Amino acid sequence: MLLRIACPCGHVGLANAESLPRLLTCSACGSSRRVEGGQRIKNKVAFAEWLLGAPGSPRATVKQK
């Protein structure tokens, strides 16, 4: 199961639940922290919408050219 992991810098990533707990490094800011668990993604449709730019997603804040 995938987990949504948020960094204090605002970057959001995904991690496999079976691989936690472990030390994760943010690809945006480079900070590292130990992650025990996270918010499980239960609804596949909501997850797909989030990935594609639904409100609150990382892509929703990116300005399109």
C-alpha positions in Angstrom: 0.0 0.0 0.0 1.3 3.5 -0.8 1.5 6.2 1.8 1.5 9.9 1.1 4.5 11.5 2.9 4.7 15.3 3.3 8.0 17.2 4.0 8.0 20.4 6.1 9.2 22.2 2.9 5.8 21.5 1.3 7.0 18.7 -1.0 4.8 15.6 -1.0 6.0 12.1 -2.0 4.9 8.5 -1.9 6.4 5.6 0.0 5.6 1.9 0.1 4.1 1.1 3.5 6.0 -2.2 3.7 9.3 -0.3 3.5 8.6 1.8 6.7 9.9 2.7 9.2 13.0 4.1 7.5 15.0 7.2 6.9 13.6 9.2 4.0 15.3 12.1 2.1 13.2 14.8 0.5 14.1 15.1 -3.2 13.1 18.8 -3.2 15.1 20.2 -0.2 17.4 17.4 0.7 16.4 17.1 4.4 16.2 13.7 6.0 14.0 12.3 8.7 12.8 9.0 10.0 9.3 8.1 9.0 7.3 5.6 11.0 4.1 5.7 9.0 1.8 8.0 7.2 -1.6 8.7 5.8 -2.8 5.7 3.9 -4.2 6.3 0.5 -7.5 4.3 0.5 -9.5 5.7 -2.4 -7.8 4.9 -5.8 -10.0 7.4 -7.7 -9.1 10.2 -5.2 -5.5 9.3 -5.4 -5.5 9.5 -9.3 -7.3 12.9 -9.1 -4.6 14.1 -6.6 -1.8 13.0 -8.9 -3.4 14.7 -11.9 -3.9 18.1 -10.2 -7.0 18.1 -8.0 -7.2 20.9 -5.4 -4.6 20.4 -2.7 -2.3 18.4 -4.9 1.3 19.4 -5.7 0.3 19.9 -9.4 -2.5 22.2 -8.5 0.0 24.8 -7.3 2.3 24.6 -10.4 1.7 27.3 -12.9 1.1 25.9 -16.4 2.8 27.7 -19.3 
